[in-house]
């Protein structure tokens, strides 16, 4: 596994591991804001400042993690954010377009998307703790 961790500057890896943990923590914090706050999990995840900062950090530091197992985590985090946004748009559109007709049924996909986001953050963070790469084809 250590050969996967090699990069141009091995001394930077502990800091990059720490940063990857911080990015997962920011995403998890957004989910908690959605659960315990007035916003939905999906809304807090996609437009809350912690997740926005996390995705910005992903894009800024992505070149530094190329060729390491952290590259797969950065890709996992970025894809989680953007696929969540992709699915949220039609859900929110249908939710607000229905104006009471079937609104209860439309909340189910929103709850499912929130659970999927939480699953992705938890699964990625657990893999990072075990120093395993994330496979983005799942």
N, C-alpha and C positions, 0 to 999 in steps of 0.2 A: 504494500500500500504506500510506502514511503516514496517510491519512484513516481507515483501519481502526484504527490505533493510537491515535487521539485518545481522550481520556477527560477527566473532570472536572479531574484534576490531572496534567498531563503530566510534572511533575517527579517524580512517584512511579513512573513507568514503568520507569526503569532498575532501581530496587529490586525492582519486581514481576517483571521479567524475571529478575533474579538469583534471586529466590525460586522462580520456576518451574523454573529450572535445578536449584536445591537439591532441590525436590520430586522431579524426575526422578532426581537422584542418590540420594536416599533409597530410591526404588523399586528402582533398579539395585543398590544396596547390599544390599537384602533378597534380590534374586535371587542375588547372589554368595554371600551367606550360605547360601542353599539349595543352591547348586552345590558349594561347598567345605566346608560344615559338615555336621552330622549330620542336619539337617532336609531336607525336600524343598523344591524351588523354590516350589511352591504354598504349602506350610505356612509357609515363611519370609516369603513375600510377604504372606500374609493375616493372620498372627498375629505377625509380627516387629515389633519396635518401630519400625524405620525407616519401614515402610509405614504403620503406624498413625499415626505423627507426620505423615507426608506427607498422608494423607487429612484429618486434623484441620486442618492448615494450609490445605488446599484449601477446606474449608468455612468457616474463619475469614476468609480473604482473598478469597473468591469475590465478595463485593459490590464490592471494590476493583478488580476486573478486568472488571466488566460493561462491555460495549460496546467492548472491545479484542480483539485477536487472542488475547490470553492467556485470555480467557473460554473459547475453544474448547479450549485446552490443559487448563484446569482441569476442564472437562467430560470430556475424554478421560481424564484421570488418575482422576477419580472413577469413571467408568464402567468403566475397566479394573479397578479394585479390586473394585467391587461385582459385576460380571459374573464375575470370577474367583471370588469367594465363592459366587455363585449356582451355578456349575458345580462347585465343589469339594465342596459338601454332598452331592449324590448320589454323586459319585465316592468320597468317603471312606466314606459309608455302605455302598456296595456293597463297597468294599475290606475293611472290617472285618466286614461281614456274611458274606462268603464264607468266611472262616477257612480259607484254604488251597485252596479249590476255585476254580480259575480265577484265583488271585491274580496270576499273571504277566500274564494278559490284562487285568486291571483296572489294572495299573500303566501300561499304554499310554495310556489317557485322561489319567492324572495327568501323564505326561511331555508329552503334547500340550498340556495346559493350561499347564504350565510354559513350554513353548516359545511359546505364544500370549501369555502375560504378558510374556516377554522381548521378543517382537516388538513389542508395543504400546508398551512403554517406549522401546525403541530408535527406533521410527518417530516417536513423538511428540517425543523429544529431538532427533532430526535435523531435524525440521520447525521446532522452536523455534530451533535454531541458524541456520536459514535465514530466520527471522522469518516463517514461513508459518503460517497457522491450521491447526488439525486439524479435519477433517470427521468428525463423530461418527456419520454414517450408514454408515460402513464398518467 
